[in-house]
Amino acid sequence: MTPSLIIYLLPPAIYALLFHFFWGRGYGQMALYLAASILGFAVGVMVARFLHSSWLSLGDVPVLEGSLGALAALLLARRLLM
């Protein structure tokens, strides 16, 4: 696996695991949280590239913007499951 791919997948996976630890109920929700987190991270990265901003980057990956996107997607997924 390339380092960029690891950086693209590891933070959303950690965010999904932590989110599921605090608010999850079953394994199905874990899969949903993981998918939402990865999708949100990707959207955050795309927005950062579109706006040409990278406040906190790790290599070529804008981690701050991706993390904000992942958090927004996780909160939306939690809201939809309630």
C-alpha positions as semicolon CSV with decimal commas, in nm:
position;residue;x (nm);y (nm);z (nm)
1;M;0,000;0,000;0,000
2;T;0,130;0,343;-0,086
3;P;0,184;0,595;0,194
4;S;-0,072;0,836;0,046
5;L;-0,338;0,566;0,046
6;I;-0,261;0,486;0,409
7;I;-0,292;0,855;0,498
8;Y;-0,622;0,871;0,308
9;L;-0,769;0,566;0,486
10;L;-0,619;0,561;0,835
11;P;-0,763;0,886;0,982
12;P;-1,121;0,816;0,867
13;A;-1,097;0,462;1,003
14;I;-0,977;0,590;1,340
15;Y;-1,253;0,853;1,347
16;A;-1,516;0,589;1,266
17;L;-1,385;0,353;1,536
18;L;-1,389;0,628;1,799
19;F;-1,732;0,747;1,690
20;H;-1,867;0,391;1,708
21;F;-1,704;0,339;2,048
22;F;-1,893;0,635;2,193
23;W;-2,224;0,625;2,002
24;G;-2,248;0,298;1,811
25;R;-2,478;0,005;1,882
26;G;-2,394;-0,275;1,639
27;Y;-2,156;-0,393;1,371
28;G;-2,386;-0,263;1,099
29;Q;-2,350;0,086;1,236
30;M;-1,973;0,044;1,242
31;A;-1,975;-0,032;0,869
32;L;-2,198;0,269;0,806
33;Y;-1,978;0,496;1,016
34;L;-1,667;0,373;0,833
35;A;-1,823;0,437;0,492
36;A;-1,950;0,780;0,599
37;S;-1,613;0,875;0,744
38;I;-1,420;0,773;0,432
39;L;-1,670;0,951;0,208
40;G;-1,664;1,264;0,424
41;F;-1,285;1,265;0,432
42;A;-1,275;1,238;0,053
43;V;-1,524;1,524;0,016
44;G;-1,320;1,738;0,256
45;V;-1,004;1,669;0,057
46;M;-1,180;1,756;-0,270
47;V;-1,310;2,083;-0,125
48;A;-0,960;2,169;-0,001
49;R;-0,813;2,102;-0,344
50;F;-1,088;2,306;-0,513
51;L;-1,025;2,601;-0,280
52;H;-0,646;2,557;-0,298
53;S;-0,619;2,546;0,080
54;S;-0,417;2,314;0,297
55;W;-0,377;2,442;0,649
56;L;-0,253;2,114;0,789
57;S;-0,115;1,874;0,531
58;L;0,059;1,545;0,573
59;G;0,245;1,488;0,251
60;D;-0,002;1,562;-0,025
61;V;-0,312;1,503;0,191
62;P;-0,493;1,800;0,351
63;V;-0,565;1,628;0,681
64;L;-0,748;1,914;0,855
65;E;-1,003;1,966;0,580
66;G;-1,048;1,592;0,537
67;S;-1,100;1,551;0,910
68;L;-1,365;1,823;0,914
69;G;-1,542;1,650;0,625
70;A;-1,527;1,315;0,804
71;L;-1,665;1,465;1,123
72;A;-1,950;1,631;0,935
73;A;-2,035;1,304;0,759
74;L;-2,025;1,109;1,087
75;L;-2,256;1,357;1,256
76;L;-2,493;1,341;0,960
77;A;-2,491;0,960;0,966
78;R;-2,562;0,959;1,339
79;R;-2,847;1,205;1,293
80;L;-3,000;0,993;1,016
81;L;-2,983;0,678;1,231
82;M;-3,168;0,834;1,524
